[in-house]
Amino acid sequence: MAYVAVESALAKTSRKAFSSFPVPVSVQACGFMLTDRNVSIYFLSMAQGRTELSNLLDEAQLHEAAECLKTLAHPHRLRIVQMLMRGRYTVGELAQACDIPSHMASEHLRLMRDRGLLDFLKQGRKTYYFIAESAIEQLIGCVEQRYGPSKG
């Protein structure tokens, strides 16, 4: 059994409220919680009363993950990845969808390509971009689930 501990900062006070409730072990998280309401959720694996720490990422892995998240932390890059989850697109198509000039879209694509998140395929005179790191789709899925239309 896993436990979810919810920490919520109370409005206009320095006190914090904590609650904990059991959830099925099959619950999976993205590894972080995006929030705009000062709520943090921690997923804890309880083994004989102690938190399981053996499967934590090491410092190098955490640094790499942080760099990846920083690369994605821009609205135009998130839109580009959303589009590329649905197919291959050219710089011009991506720029038009983001309502930005092509040179800006190219720079966003270069940054994500340099991190290994995207790749491209040349077909004649056109260059089509696609997602090279499949795990990025799960990450964007978490963002879409949290901030999608039903979350208003």
C-alpha positions as CSV (number, residue, x, y, z in Angstrom):
1,M,0.0,0.0,0.0
2,A,1.3,3.5,-0.8
3,Y,0.3,6.6,1.0
4,V,-0.3,10.1,-0.3
5,A,0.6,12.9,2.0
6,V,-1.0,16.3,1.1
7,E,0.6,19.5,2.4
8,S,-1.4,22.6,1.9
9,A,-0.5,26.1,2.9
10,L,-3.4,27.9,4.6
11,A,-4.3,31.3,3.1
12,K,-2.7,34.3,4.9
13,T,-1.1,32.2,7.6
14,S,2.3,30.5,8.1
15,R,0.5,27.3,9.4
16,K,0.4,24.3,7.2
17,A,-2.3,21.6,7.1
18,F,-1.3,18.0,6.5
19,S,-3.4,15.0,5.7
20,S,-2.5,11.5,4.6
21,F,-4.7,8.8,3.1
22,P,-4.0,5.4,1.5
23,V,-4.1,4.8,-2.2
24,P,-3.7,1.6,-4.3
25,V,0.0,0.8,-5.1
26,S,-0.9,0.9,-8.8
27,V,-1.1,4.7,-8.6
28,Q,1.6,6.3,-10.8
29,A,2.8,9.9,-10.8
30,C,4.8,12.0,-13.2
31,G,7.4,12.5,-10.6
32,F,6.3,16.1,-9.8
33,M,3.1,18.0,-9.2
34,L,2.3,21.1,-11.2
35,T,0.1,23.3,-9.1
36,D,-1.2,26.8,-8.8
37,R,-2.8,26.4,-5.4
38,N,0.2,25.9,-3.1
39,V,-0.5,22.2,-2.7
40,S,2.3,19.6,-2.8
41,I,1.7,15.9,-3.1
42,Y,4.3,13.4,-2.1
43,F,4.0,9.7,-3.1
44,L,5.6,7.6,-0.4
45,S,6.2,3.9,-0.6
46,M,5.9,2.5,3.0
47,A,7.9,-0.6,3.8
48,Q,7.7,-1.8,7.4
49,G,7.0,1.8,8.6
50,R,10.0,3.3,6.6
51,T,10.0,5.2,3.4
52,E,11.7,3.2,0.5
53,L,14.7,5.3,-0.7
54,S,16.7,2.8,-2.6
55,N,15.2,3.7,-6.0
56,L,15.9,7.5,-5.8
57,L,17.8,9.1,-8.7
58,D,21.4,10.1,-8.1
59,E,22.6,13.7,-8.3
60,A,23.7,13.4,-12.0
61,Q,20.3,11.9,-13.0
62,L,18.5,14.7,-11.1
63,H,20.6,17.3,-12.8
64,E,19.8,15.8,-16.2
65,A,16.1,15.7,-15.4
66,A,16.1,19.3,-14.2
67,E,17.8,20.4,-17.5
68,C,15.2,18.5,-19.5
69,L,12.4,20.2,-17.5
70,K,14.0,23.6,-17.9
71,T,14.2,23.1,-21.6
72,L,10.4,22.3,-21.8
73,A,9.4,25.1,-19.5
74,H,8.2,27.5,-22.2
75,P,4.7,27.8,-23.6
76,H,5.8,27.7,-27.2
77,R,8.0,24.6,-26.6
78,L,5.1,22.9,-24.8
79,R,2.8,23.7,-27.8
80,I,5.4,22.4,-30.3
81,V,5.7,19.1,-28.3
82,Q,1.9,18.8,-28.2
83,M,1.8,19.1,-31.9
84,L,4.6,16.7,-32.5
85,M,2.8,14.1,-30.4
86,R,0.2,14.1,-33.1
87,G,2.5,14.0,-36.1
88,R,5.5,15.4,-38.0
89,Y,5.6,19.1,-38.8
90,T,7.9,21.6,-40.5
91,V,9.3,24.7,-38.9
92,G,6.8,26.9,-40.7
93,E,3.8,24.8,-39.6
94,L,5.0,24.8,-36.0
95,A,5.7,28.6,-36.1
96,Q,2.3,29.3,-37.5
97,A,0.6,27.2,-34.8
98,C,2.6,29.1,-32.1
99,D,2.0,32.4,-33.8
100,I,5.7,33.2,-33.8
101,P,8.3,33.9,-36.6
102,S,10.0,30.9,-38.1
103,H,13.4,31.9,-36.7
104,M,12.0,31.7,-33.2
105,A,10.4,28.3,-33.8
106,S,13.8,27.1,-35.2
107,E,15.5,28.2,-32.0
108,H,13.0,26.4,-29.8
109,L,13.4,23.3,-32.0
110,R,17.2,23.5,-31.8
111,L,17.1,23.7,-28.0
112,M,14.9,20.6,-27.7
113,R,16.9,18.8,-30.4
114,D,20.2,19.5,-28.5
115,R,18.7,17.9,-25.4
116,G,17.8,14.8,-27.4
117,L,14.1,15.4,-27.1
118,L,13.4,15.9,-30.8
119,D,14.9,14.8,-34.1
120,F,14.3,15.6,-37.7
121,L,14.0,14.0,-41.1
122,K,14.7,15.7,-44.4
123,Q,12.4,14.9,-47.3
124,G,13.4,16.8,-50.4
125,R,13.6,20.5,-49.4
126,K,11.5,20.1,-46.3
127,T,12.6,19.2,-42.8
128,Y,10.1,17.4,-40.6
129,Y,10.5,17.3,-36.8
130,F,9.4,14.5,-34.6
131,I,9.7,13.4,-30.9
132,A,12.8,11.4,-30.3
133,E,12.3,10.7,-26.6
134,S,9.1,8.8,-26.1
135,A,8.9,9.5,-22.3
136,I,8.3,13.2,-23.2
137,E,4.8,12.2,-24.3
138,Q,4.0,10.9,-20.7
139,L,5.2,14.2,-19.3
140,I,3.1,16.3,-21.6
141,G,0.2,13.9,-20.9
142,C,0.5,14.9,-17.2
143,V,0.5,18.6,-18.2
144,E,-2.5,18.2,-20.4
145,Q,-4.4,16.2,-17.7
146,R,-3.6,18.9,-15.1
147,Y,-4.2,22.0,-17.2
148,G,-6.6,20.6,-19.9
149,P,-10.0,22.0,-20.7
150,S,-11.8,20.1,-18.0
151,K,-9.6,21.9,-15.4
152,G,-10.8,25.3,-16.5
